[in-house]
Amino acid sequence: MSETFVEGEGQRARALYKLAEVHGSREGMRAECLAFEEKALALRASLRPDLQDAPFEEAEFSKLCLWMLW
């Protein structure tokens, strides 16, 4: 859903982070986890270059979200 509007790019980065976390906790899903992690990090770096070297943590991706989609 966040792909349909520019203002949702932060939400998309956070969603990709969450997908990496979910797939990382499942057996045999390492490739998918790494793909989502790579996309999340690239999007975060493009949105907030100052966070490029920040840890891969939920708090850092939450900084990209001005509001939450519930």
Biopython code that builds the backbone (N, CA, C, O; Angstrom):
import numpy as np
from Bio.PDB.StructureBuilder import StructureBuilder

atoms = [
    (1, "MET", "N", (0.826, -1.193, 0.000)),
    (1, "MET", "CA", (0.000, 0.000, 0.000)),
    (1, "MET", "C", (0.874, 1.263, 0.000)),
    (1, "MET", "O", (0.542, 2.248, -0.660)),
    (2, "SER", "N", (1.981, 1.234, 0.734)),
    (2, "SER", "CA", (2.810, 2.436, 0.827)),
    (2, "SER", "C", (3.514, 2.766, -0.482)),
    (2, "SER", "O", (4.001, 3.884, -0.651)),
    (3, "GLU", "N", (3.579, 1.822, -1.404)),
    (3, "GLU", "CA", (4.230, 2.088, -2.683)),
    (3, "GLU", "C", (3.432, 3.041, -3.554)),
    (3, "GLU", "O", (3.963, 3.562, -4.535)),
    (4, "THR", "N", (2.175, 3.284, -3.224)),
    (4, "THR", "CA", (1.315, 4.103, -4.073)),
    (4, "THR", "C", (1.469, 5.596, -3.832)),
    (4, "THR", "O", (0.935, 6.390, -4.607)),
    (5, "PHE", "N", (2.183, 6.010, -2.785)),
    (5, "PHE", "CA", (2.379, 7.437, -2.543)),
    (5, "PHE", "C", (3.777, 7.688, -1.987)),
    (5, "PHE", "O", (4.290, 6.912, -1.181)),
    (6, "VAL", "N", (4.376, 8.776, -2.428)),
    (6, "VAL", "CA", (5.749, 9.105, -2.060)),
    (6, "VAL", "C", (5.906, 9.236, -0.551)),
    (6, "VAL", "O", (6.927, 8.827, 0.002)),
    (7, "GLU", "N", (4.926, 9.792, 0.108)),
    (7, "GLU", "CA", (5.010, 9.993, 1.552)),
    (7, "GLU", "C", (5.082, 8.681, 2.314)),
    (7, "GLU", "O", (5.389, 8.674, 3.506)),
    (8, "GLY", "N", (4.804, 7.581, 1.649)),
    (8, "GLY", "CA", (4.815, 6.278, 2.292)),
    (8, "GLY", "C", (6.134, 5.542, 2.190)),
    (8, "GLY", "O", (6.223, 4.392, 2.621)),
    (9, "GLU", "N", (7.159, 6.165, 1.635)),
    (9, "GLU", "CA", (8.438, 5.481, 1.474)),
    (9, "GLU", "C", (9.050, 5.079, 2.817)),
    (9, "GLU", "O", (9.666, 4.017, 2.915)),
    (10, "GLY", "N", (8.895, 5.892, 3.834)),
    (10, "GLY", "CA", (9.385, 5.532, 5.163)),
    (10, "GLY", "C", (8.659, 4.314, 5.705)),
    (10, "GLY", "O", (9.264, 3.438, 6.323)),
    (11, "GLN", "N", (7.357, 4.269, 5.466)),
    (11, "GLN", "CA", (6.559, 3.110, 5.874)),
    (11, "GLN", "C", (7.032, 1.858, 5.141)),
    (11, "GLN", "O", (7.112, 0.777, 5.724)),
    (12, "ARG", "N", (7.342, 2.021, 3.863)),
    (12, "ARG", "CA", (7.796, 0.885, 3.065)),
    (12, "ARG", "C", (9.131, 0.359, 3.587)),
    (12, "ARG", "O", (9.322, -0.854, 3.683)),
    (13, "ALA", "N", (10.049, 1.255, 3.923)),
    (13, "ALA", "CA", (11.337, 0.830, 4.476)),
    (13, "ALA", "C", (11.137, 0.066, 5.776)),
    (13, "ALA", "O", (11.791, -0.951, 6.007)),
    (14, "ARG", "N", (10.245, 0.547, 6.619)),
    (14, "ARG", "CA", (9.967, -0.135, 7.888)),
    (14, "ARG", "C", (9.335, -1.493, 7.634)),
    (14, "ARG", "O", (9.669, -2.462, 8.316)),
    (15, "ALA", "N", (8.436, -1.584, 6.675)),
    (15, "ALA", "CA", (7.805, -2.864, 6.339)),
    (15, "ALA", "C", (8.844, -3.859, 5.824)),
    (15, "ALA", "O", (8.794, -5.040, 6.166)),
    (16, "LEU", "N", (9.779, -3.392, 5.008)),
    (16, "LEU", "CA", (10.842, -4.269, 4.523)),
    (16, "LEU", "C", (11.715, -4.751, 5.680)),
    (16, "LEU", "O", (12.145, -5.904, 5.699)),
    (17, "TYR", "N", (11.971, -3.872, 6.634)),
    (17, "TYR", "CA", (12.711, -4.264, 7.837)),
    (17, "TYR", "C", (11.970, -5.382, 8.557)),
    (17, "TYR", "O", (12.567, -6.394, 8.927)),
    (18, "LYS", "N", (10.668, -5.198, 8.755)),
    (18, "LYS", "CA", (9.862, -6.197, 9.457)),
    (18, "LYS", "C", (9.861, -7.528, 8.708)),
    (18, "LYS", "O", (9.953, -8.587, 9.328)),
    (19, "LEU", "N", (9.758, -7.480, 7.380)),
    (19, "LEU", "CA", (9.791, -8.710, 6.590)),
    (19, "LEU", "C", (11.133, -9.419, 6.743)),
    (19, "LEU", "O", (11.178, -10.646, 6.820)),
    (20, "ALA", "N", (12.215, -8.666, 6.786)),
    (20, "ALA", "CA", (13.535, -9.269, 7.001)),
    (20, "ALA", "C", (13.598, -9.952, 8.359)),
    (20, "ALA", "O", (14.142, -11.048, 8.489)),
    (21, "GLU", "N", (13.040, -9.300, 9.360)),
    (21, "GLU", "CA", (13.030, -9.877, 10.702)),
    (21, "GLU", "C", (12.206, -11.169, 10.748)),
    (21, "GLU", "O", (12.638, -12.160, 11.337)),
    (22, "VAL", "N", (11.051, -11.160, 10.141)),
    (22, "VAL", "CA", (10.178, -12.345, 10.139)),
    (22, "VAL", "C", (10.850, -13.500, 9.401)),
    (22, "VAL", "O", (10.877, -14.628, 9.892)),
    (23, "HIS", "N", (11.386, -13.213, 8.229)),
    (23, "HIS", "CA", (12.025, -14.271, 7.448)),
    (23, "HIS", "C", (13.326, -14.746, 8.092)),
    (23, "HIS", "O", (13.708, -15.905, 7.928)),
    (24, "GLY", "N", (13.998, -13.879, 8.810)),
    (24, "GLY", "CA", (15.229, -14.255, 9.487)),
    (24, "GLY", "C", (15.004, -15.231, 10.620)),
    (24, "GLY", "O", (15.913, -15.971, 10.996)),
    (25, "SER", "N", (13.802, -15.238, 11.167)),
    (25, "SER", "CA", (13.504, -16.139, 12.282)),
    (25, "SER", "C", (12.974, -17.494, 11.810)),
    (25, "SER", "O", (12.697, -18.372, 12.627)),
    (26, "ARG", "N", (12.835, -17.662, 10.506)),
    (26, "ARG", "CA", (12.318, -18.925, 9.962)),
    (26, "ARG", "C", (13.446, -19.746, 9.350)),
    (26, "ARG", "O", (14.333, -19.211, 8.685)),
    (27, "GLU", "N", (13.398, -21.010, 9.577)),
    (27, "GLU", "CA", (14.381, -21.941, 9.021)),
    (27, "GLU", "C", (14.320, -21.953, 7.497)),
    (27, "GLU", "O", (13.236, -22.057, 6.923)),
    (28, "GLY", "N", (15.453, -21.850, 6.849)),
    (28, "GLY", "CA", (15.517, -21.943, 5.399)),
    (28, "GLY", "C", (15.085, -20.701, 4.647)),
    (28, "GLY", "O", (14.877, -20.764, 3.435)),
    (29, "MET", "N", (14.944, -19.577, 5.323)),
    (29, "MET", "CA", (14.486, -18.344, 4.676)),
    (29, "MET", "C", (15.577, -17.277, 4.659)),
    (29, "MET", "O", (15.279, -16.089, 4.534)),
    (30, "ARG", "N", (16.812, -17.684, 4.782)),
    (30, "ARG", "CA", (17.915, -16.717, 4.872)),
    (30, "ARG", "C", (18.041, -15.855, 3.622)),
    (30, "ARG", "O", (18.295, -14.655, 3.722)),
    (31, "ALA", "N", (17.867, -16.451, 2.449)),
    (31, "ALA", "CA", (17.991, -15.683, 1.203)),
    (31, "ALA", "C", (16.933, -14.586, 1.131)),
    (31, "ALA", "O", (17.229, -13.458, 0.736)),
    (32, "GLU", "N", (15.710, -14.916, 1.509)),
    (32, "GLU", "CA", (14.634, -13.925, 1.503)),
    (32, "GLU", "C", (14.909, -12.832, 2.523)),
    (32, "GLU", "O", (14.681, -11.651, 2.260)),
    (33, "CYS", "N", (15.399, -13.234, 3.688)),
    (33, "CYS", "CA", (15.734, -12.272, 4.740)),
    (33, "CYS", "C", (16.764, -11.269, 4.232)),
    (33, "CYS", "O", (16.598, -10.061, 4.404)),
    (34, "LEU", "N", (17.821, -11.767, 3.609)),
    (34, "LEU", "CA", (18.875, -10.888, 3.106)),
    (34, "LEU", "C", (18.375, -9.962, 2.003)),
    (34, "LEU", "O", (18.804, -8.811, 1.916)),
    (35, "ALA", "N", (17.469, -10.459, 1.161)),
    (35, "ALA", "CA", (16.921, -9.620, 0.082)),
    (35, "ALA", "C", (16.098, -8.472, 0.670)),
    (35, "ALA", "O", (16.233, -7.329, 0.234)),
    (36, "PHE", "N", (15.254, -8.767, 1.650)),
    (36, "PHE", "CA", (14.454, -7.719, 2.282)),
    (36, "PHE", "C", (15.346, -6.740, 3.047)),
    (36, "PHE", "O", (15.115, -5.531, 3.024)),
    (37, "GLU", "N", (16.364, -7.271, 3.722)),
    (37, "GLU", "CA", (17.286, -6.408, 4.470)),
    (37, "GLU", "C", (18.005, -5.449, 3.526)),
    (37, "GLU", "O", (18.127, -4.260, 3.820)),
    (38, "GLU", "N", (18.476, -5.958, 2.408)),
    (38, "GLU", "CA", (19.177, -5.120, 1.434)),
    (38, "GLU", "C", (18.275, -4.006, 0.905)),
    (38, "GLU", "O", (18.706, -2.858, 0.791)),
    (39, "LYS", "N", (17.029, -4.341, 0.584)),
    (39, "LYS", "CA", (16.082, -3.335, 0.085)),
    (39, "LYS", "C", (15.774, -2.297, 1.164)),
    (39, "LYS", "O", (15.706, -1.101, 0.883)),
    (40, "ALA", "N", (15.589, -2.763, 2.396)),
    (40, "ALA", "CA", (15.279, -1.851, 3.505)),
    (40, "ALA", "C", (16.423, -0.875, 3.741)),
    (40, "ALA", "O", (16.204, 0.324, 3.916)),
    (41, "LEU", "N", (17.638, -1.394, 3.745)),
    (41, "LEU", "CA", (18.800, -0.532, 3.979)),
    (41, "LEU", "C", (19.003, 0.470, 2.845)),
    (41, "LEU", "O", (19.339, 1.629, 3.090)),
    (42, "ALA", "N", (18.801, 0.029, 1.622)),
    (42, "ALA", "CA", (18.958, 0.935, 0.474)),
    (42, "ALA", "C", (17.919, 2.051, 0.517)),
    (42, "ALA", "O", (18.239, 3.213, 0.266)),
    (43, "LEU", "N", (16.688, 1.700, 0.832)),
    (43, "LEU", "CA", (15.626, 2.703, 0.896)),
    (43, "LEU", "C", (15.870, 3.664, 2.048)),
    (43, "LEU", "O", (15.691, 4.872, 1.894)),
    (44, "ARG", "N", (16.279, 3.138, 3.209)),
    (44, "ARG", "CA", (16.584, 4.016, 4.347)),
    (44, "ARG", "C", (17.712, 4.983, 3.997)),
    (44, "ARG", "O", (17.641, 6.164, 4.336)),
    (45, "ALA", "N", (18.752, 4.492, 3.321)),
    (45, "ALA", "CA", (19.886, 5.346, 2.944)),
    (45, "ALA", "C", (19.463, 6.431, 1.966)),
    (45, "ALA", "O", (19.977, 7.549, 2.020)),
    (46, "SER", "N", (18.535, 6.115, 1.075)),
    (46, "SER", "CA", (18.084, 7.129, 0.118)),
    (46, "SER", "C", (17.189, 8.175, 0.773)),
    (46, "SER", "O", (17.194, 9.341, 0.381)),
    (47, "LEU", "N", (16.423, 7.749, 1.770)),
    (47, "LEU", "CA", (15.521, 8.672, 2.456)),
    (47, "LEU", "C", (16.245, 9.519, 3.497)),
    (47, "LEU", "O", (15.988, 10.715, 3.628)),
    (48, "ARG", "N", (17.140, 8.893, 4.224)),
    (48, "ARG", "CA", (17.858, 9.571, 5.307)),
    (48, "ARG", "C", (19.326, 9.186, 5.260)),
    (48, "ARG", "O", (19.749, 8.277, 5.975)),
    (49, "PRO", "N", (20.111, 9.865, 4.426)),
    (49, "PRO", "CA", (21.537, 9.538, 4.325)),
    (49, "PRO", "C", (22.262, 9.571, 5.671)),
    (49, "PRO", "O", (23.262, 8.875, 5.852)),
    (50, "ASP", "N", (21.770, 10.367, 6.606)),
    (50, "ASP", "CA", (22.389, 10.431, 7.926)),
    (50, "ASP", "C", (22.230, 9.136, 8.713)),
    (50, "ASP", "O", (22.950, 8.913, 9.686)),
    (51, "LEU", "N", (21.294, 8.279, 8.304)),
    (51, "LEU", "CA", (21.071, 6.993, 8.978)),
    (51, "LEU", "C", (21.729, 5.828, 8.244)),
    (51, "LEU", "O", (21.537, 4.670, 8.615)),
    (52, "GLN", "N", (22.497, 6.131, 7.213)),
    (52, "GLN", "CA", (23.070, 5.070, 6.387)),
    (52, "GLN", "C", (23.888, 4.067, 7.209)),
    (52, "GLN", "O", (23.849, 2.868, 6.933)),
    (53, "ASP", "N", (24.615, 4.539, 8.199)),
    (53, "ASP", "CA", (25.449, 3.658, 9.017)),
    (53, "ASP", "C", (24.783, 3.269, 10.333)),
    (53, "ASP", "O", (25.427, 2.679, 11.201)),
    (54, "ALA", "N", (23.514, 3.591, 10.487)),
    (54, "ALA", "CA", (22.791, 3.246, 11.707)),
    (54, "ALA", "C", (22.582, 1.734, 11.767)),
    (54, "ALA", "O", (22.569, 1.068, 10.732)),
    (55, "PRO", "N", (22.420, 1.196, 12.964)),
    (55, "PRO", "CA", (22.206, -0.252, 13.083)),
    (55, "PRO", "C", (20.890, -0.689, 12.431)),
    (55, "PRO", "O", (19.969, 0.108, 12.252)),
    (56, "PHE", "N", (20.830, -1.962, 12.087)),
    (56, "PHE", "CA", (19.624, -2.541, 11.492)),
    (56, "PHE", "C", (18.684, -2.906, 12.637)),
    (56, "PHE", "O", (18.594, -4.063, 13.049)),
    (57, "GLU", "N", (17.982, -1.876, 13.143)),
    (57, "GLU", "CA", (17.088, -2.021, 14.293)),
    (57, "GLU", "C", (15.773, -1.311, 14.023)),
    (57, "GLU", "O", (15.705, -0.371, 13.231)),
    (58, "GLU", "N", (14.740, -1.776, 14.691)),
    (58, "GLU", "CA", (13.414, -1.199, 14.498)),
    (58, "GLU", "C", (13.389, 0.290, 14.818)),
    (58, "GLU", "O", (12.743, 1.064, 14.111)),
    (59, "ALA", "N", (14.077, 0.692, 15.859)),
    (59, "ALA", "CA", (14.075, 2.109, 16.256)),
    (59, "ALA", "C", (14.580, 3.006, 15.135)),
    (59, "ALA", "O", (14.062, 4.105, 14.934)),
    (60, "GLU", "N", (15.584, 2.546, 14.408)),
    (60, "GLU", "CA", (16.143, 3.346, 13.320)),
    (60, "GLU", "C", (15.184, 3.440, 12.136)),
    (60, "GLU", "O", (15.149, 4.459, 11.447)),
    (61, "PHE", "N", (14.410, 2.390, 11.899)),
    (61, "PHE", "CA", (13.443, 2.423, 10.804)),
    (61, "PHE", "C", (12.179, 3.184, 11.210)),
    (61, "PHE", "O", (11.496, 3.752, 10.358)),
    (62, "SER", "N", (11.873, 3.195, 12.487)),
    (62, "SER", "CA", (10.719, 3.961, 12.958)),
    (62, "SER", "C", (10.936, 5.461, 12.796)),
    (62, "SER", "O", (9.970, 6.220, 12.712)),
    (63, "LYS", "N", (12.177, 5.890, 12.753)),
    (63, "LYS", "CA", (12.486, 7.309, 12.535)),
    (63, "LYS", "C", (12.032, 7.773, 11.153)),
    (63, "LYS", "O", (11.897, 8.973, 10.914)),
    (64, "LEU", "N", (11.799, 6.840, 10.255)),
    (64, "LEU", "CA", (11.367, 7.176, 8.894)),
    (64, "LEU", "C", (9.862, 7.380, 8.798)),
    (64, "LEU", "O", (9.358, 7.845, 7.776)),
    (65, "CYS", "N", (9.148, 7.034, 9.854)),
    (65, "CYS", "CA", (7.679, 7.059, 9.830)),
    (65, "CYS", "C", (7.160, 8.241, 10.637)),
    (65, "CYS", "O", (7.303, 8.292, 11.858)),
    (66, "LEU", "N", (6.560, 9.180, 9.936)),
    (66, "LEU", "CA", (5.968, 10.325, 10.637)),
    (66, "LEU", "C", (4.625, 9.956, 11.246)),
    (66, "LEU", "O", (4.162, 10.603, 12.186)),
    (67, "TRP", "N", (4.005, 8.921, 10.711)),
    (67, "TRP", "CA", (2.715, 8.434, 11.179)),
    (67, "TRP", "C", (2.678, 6.940, 10.911)),
    (67, "TRP", "O", (3.451, 6.435, 10.096)),
    (68, "MET", "N", (1.808, 6.246, 11.574)),
    (68, "MET", "CA", (1.743, 4.790, 11.441)),
    (68, "MET", "C", (0.485, 4.373, 10.694)),
    (68, "MET", "O", (-0.586, 4.958, 10.861)),
    (69, "LEU", "N", (0.642, 3.356, 9.874)),
    (69, "LEU", "CA", (-0.505, 2.742, 9.190)),
    (69, "LEU", "C", (-0.997, 1.582, 10.062)),
    (69, "LEU", "O", (-0.318, 0.559, 10.151)),
    (70, "TRP", "N", (-2.102, 1.711, 10.674)),
    (70, "TRP", "CA", (-2.647, 0.640, 11.499)),
    (70, "TRP", "C", (-3.803, 0.086, 10.786)),
    (70, "TRP", "O", (-4.446, -0.841, 11.278)),
]
sb = StructureBuilder()
sb.init_structure("model")
sb.init_model(0)
sb.init_chain("A")
sb.init_seg("    ")
for serial, (resi, resn, name, xyz) in enumerate(atoms, 1):
    if name == "N":
        sb.init_residue(resn, " ", resi, " ")
    sb.init_atom(name, np.array(xyz, "f"), 0.0, 1.0, " ", f" {name:<3s}", serial, name[0])
structure = sb.get_structure()
